[in-house]
Amino acid sequence: TPAVVGLAALVMVVPALFFGQPFEEWFYRGLVLLVISCPCALVISTPVSVVSAISGGARRGVLYKGGLFLERMGSVSAVAFDKTGTLTQGRPRVEEVIPYNNYSAHEVLKIAASAENRSEHHLARAIIDKAREENVPIEKAQSFMAFSGKGVAVVFQERRVFAGSPQFFEEMGVDLSSCRKDLEERTALGRTVILVGAEEEIIGLMTIRDQPRPEAKEVVSGLKAMGLKVVMLTGDDPKVAEGIAREVGIEEYRARLLPQDKVAAIEEYRSKYGPTLMVGDGVNDAPALAKAEVGVAMGVAGTDVALEAADVALMGDDLRTLLYGVRMSRKARSVIKENIAAALIIKLALTVLALPGFVTLWMAILIGDLGVSLAVISNALRLNRFR
């Protein structure tokens, strides 16, 4: 602004003082220069594009929490997916209940459901749903403790009861020899295994299966077509992770990850591939969502913690909105560049033509100021209709 005002002042004064030119004519050209240089179009080119893109995204199920995240989403080089509830349907079902040590399947399900009743994890919901289907009563447990990414511990019927992954039980020093064969067979089939135990004995084993989302393979393929590296991060067993990754077309995956392990993986991918986007839906994903350049939460299936930690929320239950979100972000970045370039080029051309007097004041207003402003607004509004 100081440079433009100074240049206009020189155009008005110098020709009249030093070259004997008519002051009124050059004063007029100085005014034309000021009007052309008015930065309205340049100033609004970015915010109007951002607002239009955010509005268009919200109408189609992608909620950007600000222009910064809209622009960042289009510049990522890698995408990391959580598995359960993100690449899978998030509606896992209990397939088998295998009792041990003289317990019945009914008792195993009752103890497991009572232990998991206060958990928000998808697998816990599957166990509770199974108990309700079988009309198994769910009793109130005491002293609930959740071990993130591992399992839960409660006091049930005056006994300490645990439910969680086999690794959780191994860390507690529980002997798994009685269920080792069943555990290996189910894991080899790609099933998620949940153990139930009390006071250093195994009560039972449950297998849980979660189907991949029908659109997951299409989404992974679309992201790869955009040149993005796609990986999967999960706390589940490696065999389960391998089966899901193979079904949806992901070559690189990491399994048995705790929340802090996912954060470390995001940091590693950022240093290896560049800006990384993380997609998740659970409490365990929140630290990784916050760590990534852009965190994306599944709005329907996602927990409140994940939605709070994320920068972008997919409000529908269709993972294809992620593809739309990335494409919208790239389109918005392109439109912003187009608007800035158009404003600068047109104003520079008119400035050059204004000095010899080829541009009148009305031309400066209609083309250099109002015209360019309307042009960048119209171009930006295309984002609101982007599909």
C-alpha positions in Angstrom: 0.0 0.0 0.0 2.7 2.6 0.8 4.5 1.7 -2.5 1.3 2.2 -4.5 0.4 5.5 -2.8 3.9 6.7 -3.3 3.9 5.7 -7.0 0.6 7.5 -7.5 1.9 10.6 -5.9 5.0 10.6 -8.1 2.8 10.1 -11.2 0.7 13.1 -10.2 3.5 15.5 -9.3 6.7 14.6 -11.3 5.5 15.2 -14.9 4.0 18.6 -14.0 7.0 19.8 -12.0 9.9 18.5 -14.1 8.5 18.0 -17.6 6.0 20.7 -18.0 3.0 18.4 -18.4 -0.6 19.4 -17.5 -1.1 18.7 -13.8 -4.9 17.8 -14.3 -4.1 15.1 -16.8 -1.4 13.4 -14.7 -3.4 13.9 -11.5 -6.2 12.0 -13.3 -3.8 9.2 -14.3 -2.6 9.0 -10.6 -6.2 8.5 -9.5 -6.7 5.8 -12.2 -3.6 4.0 -10.8 -4.9 4.2 -7.2 -8.3 2.6 -8.3 -6.5 -0.1 -10.3 -4.3 -0.9 -7.4 -7.1 -1.2 -4.9 -6.5 -4.6 -3.3 -10.1 -5.7 -2.9 -9.9 -8.6 -5.4 -6.6 -9.8 -4.0 -7.7 -9.6 -0.4 -11.0 -11.5 -0.9 -9.6 -14.1 -3.3 -8.5 -16.5 -0.5 -11.3 -16.1 2.1 -14.2 -16.2 -0.3 -12.7 -19.4 -1.8 -12.3 -20.9 1.7 -15.8 -20.0 2.8 -17.3 -21.4 -0.5 -15.4 -24.7 -0.1 -16.3 -25.1 3.6 -19.9 -24.4 2.7 -19.9 -26.9 -0.2 -18.1 -29.5 1.9 -20.6 -29.2 4.8 -23.5 -29.6 2.5 -22.0 -32.9 1.3 -21.0 -34.4 4.6 -17.4 -33.0 5.1 -17.1 -30.6 8.1 -13.8 -28.7 8.0 -13.0 -26.9 11.2 -11.4 -24.0 9.5 -9.7 -22.8 6.4 -6.3 -23.9 7.6 -7.4 -27.5 7.7 -9.1 -27.2 4.3 -5.9 -26.1 2.7 -3.7 -28.6 4.6 -5.9 -31.6 3.5 -5.0 -31.0 -0.1 -1.3 -31.0 0.6 -0.9 -34.4 2.4 1.3 -37.1 1.0 0.2 -40.1 3.1 -3.1 -41.3 4.6 -3.1 -43.6 7.7 -6.4 -45.4 8.5 -7.5 -46.9 11.8 -9.1 -50.3 11.2 -12.1 -50.9 13.5 -15.0 -48.6 12.7 -13.1 -46.8 9.9 -12.1 -49.3 7.3 -14.5 -51.8 8.8 -18.2 -51.3 9.4 -17.7 -50.7 13.1 -20.4 -53.2 13.9 -18.4 -56.3 15.0 -20.4 -59.4 16.0 -19.5 -62.1 18.4 -19.3 -65.4 16.4 -18.1 -67.9 19.1 -18.2 -68.2 22.8 -15.8 -70.9 24.1 -15.9 -71.7 27.9 -13.1 -73.2 30.0 -12.6 -74.5 33.5 -16.2 -75.8 34.0 -17.8 -72.5 33.0 -20.7 -72.4 30.6 -21.0 -70.2 27.5 -23.8 -68.4 29.3 -21.6 -67.6 32.3 -18.7 -66.4 30.0 -21.0 -64.1 28.1 -22.6 -62.8 31.3 -19.2 -62.0 33.0 -17.8 -60.4 29.8 -20.8 -58.2 29.2 -20.9 -57.1 32.8 -17.2 -56.2 32.6 -17.5 -54.4 29.3 -20.7 -52.6 30.1 -19.1 -49.2 30.8 -16.6 -49.4 27.9 -17.0 -47.3 24.7 -14.9 -49.6 22.6 -16.5 -51.2 19.5 -15.6 -54.7 20.6 -17.2 -54.1 24.0 -20.4 -53.0 22.3 -20.4 -56.3 20.3 -20.2 -58.3 23.4 -23.0 -56.4 25.0 -25.2 -56.8 21.9 -24.5 -60.5 21.9 -25.6 -60.8 25.6 -28.8 -59.0 24.8 -29.5 -61.2 21.8 -29.1 -64.3 24.0 -31.1 -62.7 26.9 -28.1 -62.9 29.2 -28.5 -60.6 32.2 -25.9 -57.9 32.6 -25.0 -57.1 36.2 -23.4 -54.1 37.6 -19.6 -54.4 38.2 -17.5 -52.3 40.5 -14.1 -50.5 40.2 -14.1 -50.3 36.4 -10.7 -49.7 34.9 -10.0 -49.4 31.2 -6.5 -50.1 29.9 -6.3 -48.3 26.6 -5.8 -50.6 23.6 -5.6 -53.7 25.9 -8.8 -54.4 27.8 -10.8 -53.7 31.0 -10.7 -54.8 34.7 -13.6 -54.8 37.1 -14.7 -56.3 40.4 -17.6 -58.7 39.6 -19.2 -60.8 42.3 -16.3 -60.0 44.7 -13.7 -61.2 42.2 -11.3 -59.3 40.0 -12.3 -60.0 36.4 -10.5 -59.1 33.2 -11.6 -59.0 29.6 -9.3 -58.0 26.7 -6.6 -59.1 24.3 -4.4 -62.1 24.8 -1.4 -59.7 25.1 -3.2 -58.1 28.0 -3.4 -61.4 29.8 0.2 -62.2 29.0 1.3 -58.9 30.5 -0.5 -59.9 33.7 1.2 -63.2 33.8 -1.9 -65.4 33.2 -1.2 -68.9 31.9 -2.8 -69.2 28.4 -1.9 -72.9 27.9 -5.5 -74.1 28.3 -6.7 -71.9 25.4 -3.5 -71.7 23.3 -4.7 -74.1 20.6 -8.1 -72.4 20.2 -6.4 -69.0 20.3 -3.9 -69.8 17.5 -6.6 -71.4 15.3 -9.0 -68.4 15.5 -6.2 -65.9 15.0 -5.0 -67.7 11.9 -8.6 -67.3 10.5 -8.3 -63.6 10.9 -10.7 -63.4 13.9 -10.3 -60.9 16.7 -10.0 -62.9 20.0 -11.2 -61.5 23.4 -10.3 -63.5 26.5 -12.2 -63.4 29.8 -10.4 -64.3 33.0 -10.6 -64.0 36.8 -7.9 -64.5 39.5 -5.3 -65.9 37.1 -7.6 -68.4 35.4 -9.1 -68.3 31.9 -12.9 -68.3 32.0 -13.6 -68.2 28.3 -12.7 -67.1 24.8 -14.8 -65.1 22.3 -14.2 -64.5 18.6 -15.4 -61.3 17.0 -15.6 -60.5 13.3 -16.0 -57.1 11.7 -16.6 -56.8 8.0 -14.8 -54.2 5.8 -16.9 -51.3 4.6 -18.2 -52.0 1.1 -16.7 -48.7 -0.2 -13.3 -49.2 1.6 -11.5 -50.7 -1.3 -12.8 -48.0 -3.7 -11.6 -45.3 -1.3 -8.1 -46.8 -0.9 -7.8 -47.2 -4.7 -9.0 -43.6 -5.2 -6.4 -42.2 -2.7 -3.6 -44.2 -4.4 -4.7 -42.8 -7.8 -4.1 -39.3 -6.3 -0.6 -40.3 -5.6 -1.0 -40.8 -1.8 0.7 -43.4 0.3 -2.0 -45.5 2.2 -1.3 -47.4 5.4 -3.3 -49.0 8.2 -2.7 -48.7 11.9 -4.6 -51.0 14.3 -4.4 -52.4 17.8 -5.7 -55.7 16.6 -3.8 -58.9 16.0 -1.4 -59.0 13.0 -3.4 -61.9 11.4 -6.7 -59.9 11.6 -4.9 -56.8 10.3 -3.4 -58.7 7.4 -6.8 -60.1 6.4 -8.5 -56.7 6.4 -5.6 -54.9 4.7 -5.6 -57.6 1.9 -9.3 -57.2 1.4 -9.2 -53.4 1.0 -5.9 -53.2 -1.0 -3.5 -51.8 1.6 0.1 -53.2 1.4 1.6 -51.6 4.5 0.0 -52.1 7.9 1.0 -52.2 11.6 -0.8 -54.2 14.2 -0.9 -54.5 18.0 -0.4 -50.7 18.4 -1.3 -48.8 21.6 -2.3 -45.2 21.3 1.3 -44.0 21.9 2.5 -46.4 19.2 0.1 -44.9 16.7 1.5 -41.4 17.5 5.0 -42.7 16.9 3.9 -44.3 13.6 2.4 -40.9 12.5 5.7 -39.1 13.3 7.6 -41.7 11.4 5.4 -41.4 8.3 5.6 -37.6 8.5 9.4 -37.8 8.3 9.3 -40.5 5.6 6.5 -39.4 3.3 5.7 -35.8 4.3 2.4 -34.3 5.6 0.2 -37.2 6.9 -3.5 -37.4 7.3 -5.0 -39.8 10.0 -8.5 -41.2 9.8 -10.0 -42.7 13.0 -13.1 -42.9 15.1 -12.2 -44.1 18.6 -10.8 -42.9 21.9 -7.5 -44.8 21.1 -7.2 -42.8 17.8 -7.5 -39.3 19.4 -3.7 -38.8 20.1 -2.8 -39.8 16.6 -5.6 -37.6 15.1 -4.2 -34.7 17.1 -0.6 -35.4 16.0 -1.2 -35.7 12.3 -1.2 -32.6 10.0 -4.9 -33.3 9.5 -7.0 -35.6 11.7 -10.2 -36.9 10.2 -12.9 -38.4 12.4 -15.9 -40.5 11.4 -18.8 -38.4 12.6 -21.5 -41.0 12.9 -19.4 -43.8 14.3 -16.8 -41.7 16.0 -16.5 -41.0 19.7 -16.8 -37.5 21.2 -13.1 -37.5 22.0 -12.1 -38.4 18.4 -14.4 -35.7 17.0 -12.9 -33.1 19.4 -9.3 -34.1 18.5 -9.9 -34.1 14.7 -9.6 -31.2 12.3 -12.2 -32.6 9.8 -15.3 -34.7 10.5 -17.0 -36.9 8.0 -20.6 -36.5 9.0 -22.0 -39.4 7.0 -21.4 -43.1 7.4 -19.9 -43.4 3.9 -16.1 -43.4 3.7 -16.2 -42.1 0.2 -16.8 -38.6 1.7 -13.1 -38.7 2.5 -12.2 -38.9 -1.2 -14.5 -35.9 -1.7 -12.9 -34.0 1.1 -9.4 -34.4 -0.3 -10.5 -33.5 -3.8 -12.4 -30.5 -2.5 -9.3 -29.4 -0.7 -7.1 -29.7 -3.8 -9.7 -27.9 -5.8 -9.9 -25.1 -3.3 -6.1 -24.6 -3.3 -6.2 -24.5 -7.1 -9.0 -21.9 -7.1 -7.2 -19.8 -4.6 -4.1 -19.8 -6.8 -6.2 -19.0 -9.8 -7.8 -16.0 -8.1 -4.6 -14.6 -6.8 -2.9 -15.0 -10.2 -5.8 -13.4 -12.1 -6.0 -10.4 -9.7 -2.3 -9.7 -9.9 -2.0 -10.2 -13.7 -5.0 -8.1 -14.6 -4.0 -5.3 -12.2 -0.4 -5.3 -13.4 -1.6 -5.2 -17.1 -3.9 -2.3 -16.3 -1.2 -0.4 -14.4 1.1 -0.6 -17.3 -1.6 0.7 -19.6 -2.7 3.4 -17.2 0.7 5.2 -17.2 0.5 6.2 -20.9 -3.2 7.1 -20.5 -4.8 4.1 -22.3 -7.0 3.3 -19.2 -9.8 5.7 -18.1 -11.1 6.0 -14.6 -14.3 4.2 -15.5 -12.3 1.4 -17.1 -10.3 1.2 -13.9 -13.4 0.9 -11.8 -15.3 -1.5 -14.0 -12.4 -3.8 -14.9 -9.5 -3.2 -12.5 -11.6 -3.0 -9.3 -15.2 -4.1 -9.4 -14.7 -6.4 -12.4 -11.8 -8.4 -10.9 -13.6 -8.6 -7.6 -16.7 -10.1 -9.2 -14.5 -12.4 -11.3 -12.7 -13.9 -8.2 -16.0 -14.2 -6.3 -17.7 -16.0 -9.2 -14.7 -18.3 -9.6 -14.7 -19.1 -5.9 -18.5 -19.8 -5.8 -17.9 -22.7 -8.2 -16.5 -24.6 -5.1 -20.0 -24.5 -3.5 -21.2 -26.6 -6.4 -18.2 -28.9 -6.6 -19.3 -32.6 -6.5 
